[in-house]
């Protein structure tokens, strides 16, 4: 008897892969009311913490899906300082050659520079959010077995949790199923979509990544441990051997990276080291070999404590959660979309981890892709190939920037030529004698400023009107709600219906009426991509006040000072106060313009000075978005 052909279910977007990129994309699409289904092969979230670093763009995107309250309470903690430690001796306390301070908010997102997260906790928080969204669904234990495509859509065949074959169709399929996933390897590669080595990086090595979970020794469990006699508590012992802050060990004999991740209470520790020429990666990941490399760092000279013998952290307080080799290489696909099939995250590009850009880059893909898929859902006749080509061409520009930061960090860590090491150390020492130069080095990649795309024909912004800039996020006081908020949450509040948003920036309250009097015409001019009544008015003064009877129909707020944010027990809970915060950063970046048209991914479509310029910019929206 022949097997019955299964019925075909329909949705708006199919997402293959329920990892960080796929689930964030699902949450963003659901928030824009685009029906979507995630097909995930595994039954449960993996308990293996793989990625551990997330930069401020990634934090901002987690905020955009509504889980900011979980970032510092369930997911992770601020990574604080990156220490680049030179020399070949196994000493985590050696004075660093260079430090990068990521406790500050100088990056322009309103967030710290990096968090060290526990990936399973992050994925759980994202999935919990998806379960609240009626337009999003995750189907676990769903293994894709076939893909077919026609001019109107894509059909995916998959085996469900019961072993039955199911079929699902949608206008678009997104492969977010990793670097060895089905969508690229089995469907797109035969069509000419290939993963290519990035020209900007020729580094390719094997490293071992190891995760430890640490339990606290006590006087009862380890009575002979010598530091008890010196008055150390179990927590102090842990802090001493597994110190805060991340260390890039620029050891010419064995480059390594180590540091805590997750919440402090998790007591998780990551150590990564290079596999040298002639060594076998799998053998080097065994306990016998890793202990030879890592335990010298956990064995302190007795002289540090006034003792005669070395002091080693108890081995039986260390549990290995993961130890395996992996390849450090930078690759990107020649195309990230073909027809109606799209790649995102590791399926489209892979990074060495020196810059902590892997997960964040996938999040950026999702943020930039989600609104375009929402546009295609609302306007099906839009030229999807032009829109999607512009998406990944833009993203490749930002990928180059992320890769540059990764390469720079990698160059510090992996240089082994003794002459180059000597020159580097003297140069870095000399440069840091100048305070302003030292300050720029401490900013790390944030010294480059906000991301700004270079315009090319077909891109979704107006280059000659200041478009293509990632808008800074600052803090604001919402007059109607009488509370401090992130500006993103104000501008893109969930009750708004327009795909794009308009931000109005008066210098003082007296300018509000004149700047907003003609906004009702904006909706028609923009093809309803922007709704005038949904504009956000952000007064550029921390001292501004406005009475309830004078409030216009639009959302009105004033910029807020860093001290106001720091005083909020919810917004600033478990994170450093905003150091280096500039409440005028947003106005400065848009060069004092009064009107800013924003895409949902927080990039500027156009910035204008006058109502006439605004009308001109708004009228360009349909053609810039390839809407027929």
C-alpha positions in Angstrom: 0.0 0.0 0.0 1.4 3.4 -1.0 1.9 6.0 1.8 -0.8 8.8 1.8 0.5 12.2 0.7 0.2 14.4 3.8 -1.9 17.5 3.7 -0.1 20.8 3.3 -0.3 23.3 6.1 0.3 27.0 5.4 2.1 29.8 7.2 3.8 33.1 6.4 7.4 32.2 7.0 9.1 28.8 7.7 12.2 28.9 9.8 14.4 25.9 9.8 16.4 25.9 13.0 15.4 26.8 16.6 18.7 28.2 17.8 19.3 31.8 18.8 19.0 33.3 15.3 15.9 31.3 14.3 14.0 32.0 17.5 14.9 35.7 17.6 13.6 35.9 14.0 10.4 34.2 15.0 9.9 36.5 17.9 10.4 39.6 15.7 8.1 38.3 13.0 5.5 37.4 15.5 5.6 40.9 17.0 4.9 42.3 13.4 2.0 39.8 13.1 3.7 37.7 10.5 2.6 34.0 11.0 5.7 31.8 11.2 6.6 28.3 12.2 10.1 27.2 13.5 11.1 23.6 12.7 13.7 22.4 15.2 15.3 19.0 15.0 16.0 18.6 18.7 13.5 17.9 21.4 14.9 20.2 24.0 17.3 23.2 24.2 20.9 21.9 24.4 22.4 22.2 27.8 25.9 22.7 26.3 26.8 26.4 26.6 28.5 27.1 23.3 28.6 30.8 22.6 29.2 32.8 25.8 29.7 36.4 24.7 27.1 38.8 23.4 27.8 42.4 22.4 25.7 45.5 22.9 23.9 45.2 19.5 22.8 41.7 20.6 21.7 43.0 24.0 19.7 45.7 22.2 18.0 43.1 20.0 17.1 40.9 23.0 15.5 44.1 24.4 13.6 44.5 21.2 11.8 41.2 21.6 10.8 42.1 25.1 13.1 40.2 27.4 15.4 43.0 28.8 14.2 42.1 32.3 15.8 38.7 32.0 19.2 39.7 30.6 20.9 40.5 33.9 18.7 38.3 36.1 18.7 35.0 34.2 20.9 35.2 31.2 24.3 36.7 32.1 26.4 39.4 33.5 28.5 42.3 32.2 31.9 41.1 31.0 33.5 44.2 32.4 37.2 44.4 31.3 38.9 42.5 28.5 42.5 42.0 29.6 45.2 41.2 27.0 48.0 39.5 29.0 51.4 38.9 27.5 54.2 36.5 28.4 54.5 32.8 28.5 54.2 32.2 32.3 50.8 30.8 33.5 49.8 33.8 35.6 46.3 35.3 35.3 47.3 38.2 37.5 50.1 39.5 35.3 49.6 43.2 34.5 47.8 43.3 31.1 49.4 45.0 28.1 46.0 46.4 27.1 42.6 46.6 28.6 39.2 47.2 26.9 36.5 48.5 29.2 33.1 47.2 28.4 31.4 48.3 31.6 30.6 51.7 30.0 27.7 52.8 27.8 29.9 54.6 25.4 28.9 52.3 22.5 25.7 54.3 21.8 23.1 51.6 22.6 22.4 52.5 26.2 23.8 49.1 27.2 27.2 47.8 28.4 29.6 46.6 25.8 29.3 42.9 26.4 27.6 40.3 28.6 28.9 36.8 29.3 25.8 34.7 29.0 24.7 31.1 29.5 23.3 30.2 26.1 20.7 27.7 27.3 19.3 30.3 29.6 19.2 32.8 26.8 17.5 30.4 24.4 14.9 29.5 27.1 14.1 33.1 27.7 13.6 33.7 23.9 11.4 30.6 23.5 9.3 31.6 26.6 8.7 34.9 24.8 7.7 33.2 21.6 5.1 31.1 23.4 3.4 34.4 24.3 3.1 35.4 20.7 0.1 34.0 18.9 1.7 34.4 15.4 4.8 32.3 16.3 5.1 28.6 16.8 8.0 26.2 17.5 7.7 22.6 16.4 10.5 20.5 18.1 11.6 17.0 17.0 11.0 18.1 13.4 13.6 17.0 10.9 13.5 18.6 7.4 13.7 15.9 4.7 12.9 17.9 1.6 12.4 21.3 0.1 10.7 22.3 -3.1 10.0 25.7 -4.6 7.8 27.5 -7.1 7.4 31.2 -8.1 4.8 31.7 -5.3 6.4 29.9 -2.4 8.4 27.1 -0.7 7.2 23.7 0.5 9.1 21.9 3.2 8.7 18.2 4.0 9.7 17.2 7.5 9.4 14.2 9.9 7.6 15.1 13.1 8.0 13.9 16.6 5.9 10.8 15.9 7.9 9.8 12.8 5.2 11.0 10.4 5.9 13.0 7.3 4.4 16.4 7.3 4.3 19.2 4.7 4.4 22.9 5.3 4.2 25.7 2.7 5.0 29.5 3.0 6.0 32.3 0.7 9.5 32.2 2.3 11.9 29.7 4.0 14.7 30.9 6.2 17.5 28.4 6.9 18.9 29.3 10.4 20.0 25.7 10.9 23.8 26.3 11.3 26.9 25.8 9.2 26.1 22.2 8.5 22.3 22.6 8.2 20.0 21.0 5.6 18.8 24.2 3.9 22.3 25.3 2.6 24.1 21.9 2.4 21.3 19.9 0.7 19.2 22.5 -1.1 21.2 25.7 -1.9 24.7 24.4 -2.4 23.6 22.3 -5.5 22.2 25.6 -6.8 25.6 27.4 -6.4 25.3 29.0 -3.0 28.6 28.2 -1.3 30.5 29.2 1.9 33.6 31.1 0.9 36.6 32.1 3.0 36.5 35.8 3.9 39.2 37.7 2.1 39.8 39.9 5.2 41.1 37.0 7.3 43.5 34.2 6.5 43.5 32.8 10.0 42.5 29.2 10.2 43.5 27.1 13.2 42.0 24.4 15.5 41.3 25.4 19.1 39.9 23.4 22.1 37.0 25.0 24.0 36.3 23.8 27.5 33.5 24.6 29.9 33.9 24.0 33.6 31.4 24.2 36.4 33.0 25.0 39.7 31.8 24.0 43.1 33.1 25.7 46.2 35.6 23.9 48.5 34.9 24.3 52.2 36.8 23.6 55.4 34.7 20.5 55.9 35.2 19.0 52.4 38.8 20.1 52.1 40.2 20.5 55.6 43.9 20.5 54.4 43.5 23.3 51.9 46.1 25.9 53.1 44.1 29.1 52.5 41.7 28.4 55.3 44.4 29.2 57.8 44.8 32.6 56.2 41.1 33.4 56.7 39.9 32.9 53.2 36.2 32.0 52.7 35.0 29.6 50.0 33.8 32.5 47.9 37.1 34.3 48.2 39.0 31.1 47.1 36.7 30.9 44.1 37.3 34.6 43.2 41.0 34.2 43.7 41.5 31.2 41.3 38.7 32.2 38.8 38.9 36.0 38.8 36.4 38.3 37.3 37.0 39.8 33.9 38.0 38.1 30.7 41.6 37.3 29.9 43.1 37.0 26.4 46.4 35.2 27.1 48.8 36.4 24.4 51.1 33.5 25.1 53.3 33.0 22.1 53.7 29.3 23.0 50.0 28.6 23.5 47.5 31.4 22.8 44.5 31.1 25.1 41.3 32.8 26.3 39.6 32.4 29.6 36.9 33.8 31.9 33.6 33.4 33.7 30.3 33.3 32.0 26.6 33.1 32.9 25.4 34.4 36.2 27.9 34.6 39.1 25.9 32.0 41.0 26.3 29.6 38.0 30.1 29.5 38.6 30.9 28.6 35.0 34.3 29.0 33.5 35.5 28.9 29.8 39.0 28.2 28.7 40.0 28.0 25.1 43.5 27.2 23.7 45.1 26.7 20.3 46.0 23.3 19.1 49.6 23.5 17.9 51.0 22.0 14.7 51.4 18.3 15.0 48.9 17.9 17.8 45.5 16.2 17.4 42.6 18.3 18.4 40.5 15.4 19.9 43.4 14.2 21.9 44.1 17.7 23.2 40.5 17.9 24.4 41.0 14.9 26.7 41.2 15.6 30.5 44.9 14.3 30.5 45.9 17.0 28.0 43.7 19.9 29.1 44.9 19.5 32.7 48.5 20.0 31.5 47.6 23.3 29.9 45.1 24.8 32.3 46.1 23.6 35.8 49.4 25.6 35.8 47.1 28.7 35.7 45.2 27.4 38.7 48.4 26.6 40.7 49.6 29.7 42.6 53.1 30.1 44.0 53.2 29.7 47.7 55.0 33.0 48.0 51.8 34.9 47.0 50.4 33.8 50.4 53.6 33.6 52.5 53.6 29.8 52.2 56.4 27.4 51.3 54.5 25.2 48.8 52.4 26.0 45.7 48.6 26.2 46.2 46.4 24.5 43.7 42.6 24.8 43.4 41.1 21.4 44.3 40.6 19.3 41.2 37.5 17.5 42.6 35.7 20.9 42.7 35.8 21.1 38.9 33.3 19.4 36.6 33.9 19.4 32.9 30.7 20.2 31.0 32.3 20.4 27.6 35.6 19.9 25.9 36.0 19.6 22.2 38.0 21.0 19.3 36.7 23.3 16.7 37.9 25.3 13.8 38.7 29.0 14.0 37.9 30.5 10.5 35.9 33.3 8.9 33.6 32.3 6.1 30.6 33.8 4.4 28.3 32.6 1.6 28.5 34.2 -1.8 24.7 34.7 -1.6 22.4 34.7 1.5 19.2 34.2 -0.5 18.2 32.6 -3.7 14.6 32.8 -4.9 12.4 32.4 -1.9 15.0 30.6 0.3 17.1 32.6 2.7 20.1 31.9 5.0 20.8 33.6 8.3 23.2 33.2 11.2 25.8 30.4 11.0 24.1 29.0 7.9 25.2 32.2 6.1 28.5 33.0 7.8 30.9 31.8 10.5 33.3 33.7 12.7 36.4 33.1 14.8 35.3 33.9 18.4 37.9 36.5 19.3 35.4 39.3 19.0 32.3 37.6 20.4 30.4 38.2 17.2 28.9 34.9 16.3 25.5 35.0 18.0 25.3 38.8 17.7 25.8 38.6 13.9 22.9 36.1 13.7 20.8 38.5 15.7 21.6 41.4 13.4 20.6 39.2 10.4 17.3 38.5 12.1 16.6 42.1 13.0 17.3 43.3 9.4 15.5 40.5 7.8 12.3 40.4 9.9 10.9 43.8 8.8 11.6 43.0 5.2 9.7 39.7 5.5 6.9 41.7 7.2 6.9 44.1 4.3 6.7 41.1 1.9 3.8 39.7 3.9 1.9 42.9 3.8 2.8 43.7 0.1 3.2 40.3 -1.7 3.9 41.9 -5.1 7.1 43.6 -3.8 10.2 42.6 -5.7 11.5 40.2 -3.1 14.7 39.3 -4.9 15.8 43.0 -5.0 14.7 43.5 -1.4 16.5 40.5 -0.1 19.7 41.1 -2.1 19.8 44.6 -0.6 19.4 43.0 2.9 22.4 40.7 2.7 24.5 43.2 0.8 24.0 45.7 3.6 24.6 43.0 6.2 27.9 42.0 4.5 29.1 45.6 5.1 28.4 45.2 8.8 29.9 41.8 8.8 33.2 43.3 7.5 33.2 45.7 10.5 32.5 42.8 13.0 35.2 40.8 11.4 37.7 43.7 11.7 37.2 43.7 15.4 37.5 40.0 15.6 40.8 40.1 13.5 42.2 42.8 15.8 41.5 40.8 18.9 42.9 37.7 17.3 46.1 39.5 16.2 46.8 40.5 19.8 46.3 36.9 21.1 47.8 34.7 18.4 51.0 36.5 17.3 54.0 34.2 17.9 56.8 35.8 16.0 59.2 37.1 18.8 60.2 40.2 16.9 56.6 41.2 16.1 55.7 40.5 19.7 58.5 42.7 20.9 57.6 45.6 18.6 53.9 45.2 19.5 54.5 45.4 23.2 56.7 48.5 23.0 54.3 50.2 20.6 51.3 49.5 22.8 53.2 50.7 25.9 54.2 54.0 24.1 50.8 54.7 22.7 49.2 54.3 26.1 51.4 57.0 27.6 49.0 59.5 25.8 45.8 59.5 27.9 43.5 60.3 24.9 45.0 57.4 22.9 44.8 55.1 25.8 41.1 56.0 26.2 40.4 55.1 22.5 42.1 51.8 22.9 40.0 51.0 25.9 36.9 51.5 23.9 37.8 48.5 21.7 35.6 48.2 18.6 33.3 50.9 19.9 36.0 53.5 19.0 34.7 53.2 15.4 31.4 54.8 16.4 27.9 53.8 15.3 27.6 51.5 12.2 27.0 53.5 9.0 26.2 51.7 5.8 27.7 52.9 2.5 24.9 53.5 0.1 24.5 51.3 -3.0 21.5 51.4 -5.5 18.6 49.4 -4.1 19.5 49.9 -0.5 16.5 50.7 1.8 17.6 54.2 2.9 18.3 57.6 1.3 22.1 58.1 1.4 22.1 61.8 0.6 19.7 62.4 3.5 21.7 60.8 6.3 20.3 57.4 5.9 22.1 54.1 6.7 23.1 55.1 10.3 22.4 52.8 13.2 20.5 55.3 15.5 21.9 55.5 19.0 19.6 54.5 21.9 19.4 56.8 24.9 17.1 57.1 27.9 13.9 59.1 27.9 11.3 60.3 30.4 7.8 59.4 29.1 5.5 62.2 30.1 2.3 60.2 29.6 3.5 57.2 31.6 5.6 59.2 34.0 8.6 56.9 33.8 12.1 56.4 32.4 12.3 54.2 29.3 14.8 53.2 26.6 14.1 55.3 23.5 13.7 52.1 21.3 10.8 51.0 23.6 9.2 54.4 23.2 9.6 54.7 19.4 8.7 51.1 18.6 6.1 50.4 21.2 4.1 47.3 20.6 0.8 49.1 20.0 2.1 50.9 16.9 1.0 49.6 13.5 3.3 51.5 11.0 6.2 49.4 9.7 8.5 52.5 9.8 8.5 55.1 12.6 9.0 58.9 12.7 11.0 60.5 15.4 10.6 64.3 15.9 13.4 66.1 17.8 12.4 69.6 19.1 15.0 71.4 21.2 12.3 72.7 23.5 8.6 72.4 24.3 7.7 75.5 22.4 8.7 73.9 19.1 6.5 70.8 19.5 3.4 72.3 17.9 5.1 73.8 14.9 7.1 70.6 14.1 4.0 68.3 14.4 1.2 70.3 12.8 1.4 68.7 9.3 2.1 65.1 10.3 -1.3 63.8 9.3 -0.3 64.0 5.6 2.6 61.7 6.2 0.6 58.5 6.1 -0.7 58.9 2.6 2.6 60.2 1.2 4.4 57.2 2.6 1.9 54.6 1.3 1.0 54.0 5.0 4.5 52.8 5.9 4.5 55.6 8.4 1.5 56.8 10.4 1.7 60.4 11.5 -0.3 59.9 14.6 2.3 57.3 15.8 5.2 59.7 15.6 7.4 60.0 18.7 8.4 63.4 20.0 11.6 63.5 22.0 12.4 66.9 23.4 16.2 67.5 23.6 16.4 68.8 27.1 16.6 67.0 30.4 14.8 69.9 32.1 11.7 70.1 29.8 8.2 69.8 31.3 4.8 69.7 29.7 1.4 69.7 31.3 -1.1 67.0 30.6 -3.5 69.3 28.8 -0.7 70.4 26.4 0.2 66.9 25.4 -0.4 66.2 21.7 -1.9 63.0 20.4 1.6 61.6 19.7 3.9 60.0 22.2 6.0 62.8 24.0 9.1 62.4 26.1 12.3 64.3 27.0 15.8 63.0 27.0 16.9 61.6 30.4 20.1 61.8 32.3 22.2 58.8 33.2 21.5 59.4 36.9 17.8 59.0 36.2 18.4 55.7 34.6 20.7 54.5 37.3 18.1 55.4 40.0 15.5 53.0 38.3 15.6 49.8 40.3 14.2 47.7 37.4 16.1 49.1 34.4 19.5 49.2 36.2 19.1 46.0 38.2 22.2 43.8 38.2 24.0 45.9 35.6 26.6 48.7 36.0 25.3 52.3 36.0 25.6 54.1 32.7 29.2 55.3 32.6 30.2 57.6 29.8 26.6 58.0 28.8 25.8 61.1 26.6 22.1 62.1 26.6 22.7 64.2 23.5 24.3 61.4 21.5 21.2 60.8 19.4 20.9 64.4 18.3 24.6 64.6 17.6 24.6 61.5 15.4 21.8 62.8 13.2 23.5 66.2 13.1 20.7 68.2 14.7 18.0 67.2 12.2 14.5 67.6 13.4 12.8 64.6 11.7 14.2 61.1 11.6 12.6 58.2 9.7 13.5 54.9 11.2 13.4 51.3 10.0 12.4 48.6 12.5 16.0 47.5 12.7 16.9 50.9 14.2 18.7 52.2 11.1 17.9 55.6 9.8 16.0 55.7 6.4 16.4 59.5 6.2 17.0 62.5 8.5 15.4 65.9 7.6 15.5 69.5 8.8 12.2 70.8 7.4 8.6 69.6 6.7 9.4 70.0 3.0 12.4 67.7 3.3 10.4 65.3 5.3 7.7 65.0 2.6 10.4 64.4 0.0 11.9 61.6 2.0 8.6 60.0 2.9 7.6 60.0 -0.8 10.7 57.9 -1.6 9.7 55.1 0.7 7.7 52.9 -1.7 10.4 52.9 -4.4 13.3 52.4 -2.0 11.5 49.4 -0.6 10.9 47.9 -4.1 7.1 48.0 -3.6 5.3 47.7 -7.0 
